[in-house]
Amino acid sequence: MSFLFTACSPVTSPSSSDAVSPSVSETAIAEPSPGQTEDVIQNEEDVIRIKLTAIGDIMSHYTQILDAYDSGSDTYDYSNSLQYIQYYTKASDITIGNLETSMAEGAYTGYPTFNTPAALAKNLKDIGIDMLSLANNHCLDKGFDGLVSTIENVEAAGLDHIGTYGTQEERDETHGILIRNVNGINIAFLCYTYGTNYIWLPEGKEFCVNLLFSDYMGAASQINTELILDDLEYIKTQDVDLIVSLIHCGTEYQNIPNEKQEEVADFLFKNGVDVIIGNHVHVIQPMEMRTITTNEGQEKNVFICYALGNFMSNITRKVNTLTGLILNLNIEKDLISGKTSIVDYDYVPLYMLTPEWGGSRFYVLPTHAFVNEYLGGTSKLINEKIYTDMCESLDICESVLGREHDYYYIERK
């Protein structure tokens, strides 16, 4: 896919330290239908509103590990990379991300076998991340022991997690589901990965990873229907308002979802899932609301984002891989009818600034804020070359997603 580059133009904008809210109004309420009188409009106290935020692939290549190292204290700290993004990740009722690395004992390593200091988990917690999906193609990079250590380090940082398990009892108890009450709305989370980079699940420990495909060591083409349907049946026995599925699959570096992603989405939606959030491909892919009919004959609105791109990484093949998103979903529960729905959504464009592409260090940046800081002449991080790359990154977002749901333009309507 090719993208048309257009130069960024000056627009009044706050600086990165005073960025505009990344979401549309959280107090908005549906307009009455034609002929509806004001006295039957839903009362505010009868509606619960929450914002769910999701970020993309969280990675730590070896150069990022070196960047996080403090030789004076012999410790690791990723807060420098994350310092400019926390306004956007702390603003929600629940924020989730995909941790695509192990946190195990032994030497720290980058691609192709990732092993990252556990300090990253605490740094993610500090910027407002609440939950991590752990089922992805790198979850067994350090074997089963590394998978268990990752779970333990994530829990030690105070983060929820889903997708991998240290014992059969843990998998059986939860049915692979994480249910969280978010300000009065019960959300069930599922998480599956297409595979594990051709690493067999350890014999006797097949429970340890939620697999999207039963033929995960081969073509990864047969949806793991028995497992997934069993998990969804379990959800029906619980008090759940919304089902969110976190999916790790797709063709890397492609901005268009492949046929298998679309097949998985149709399968999940028809079997009750309300929201699908994808990762793995390391670039952004489309998102949309759609109306579907479930296998039970229910018509409802659902939402999918095929891929959020990289949140933090050192994949620098081109600007495409430096471009990511923060997704914000505005969700409402009508306490009278009991119905929960996705009202609207927006996205925050991100740019991963790396030393290879002109940065002094690694920084996850909200793109609009730093473009406009540069245009205002106050930026200490952005030079002309980086500004040009960030403009190209915004062009990619517009080409793949359009401007309609870009938070920056929503705030200026």
PyMOL commands that set and color helices and strands:
alter all, ss='L'
color gray80, all
select helices_A, chain A and resi 16-18+38-40+44-46+62-68+79-82+86-89+119-126+143-156+168-174+206-208+225-236+259-270+319-322+355-357+367-375+384-401+407-410
alter helices_A, ss='H'
color red, helices_A
select strands_A, chain A and resi 47-58+69-70+75-76+94-99+131-133+160-162+178-182+185-193+242-248+275-279+287-293+299-305+310-312+323-334+340-353+363-366
alter strands_A, ss='S'
color yellow, strands_A
deselect
rebuild
show_as cartoon
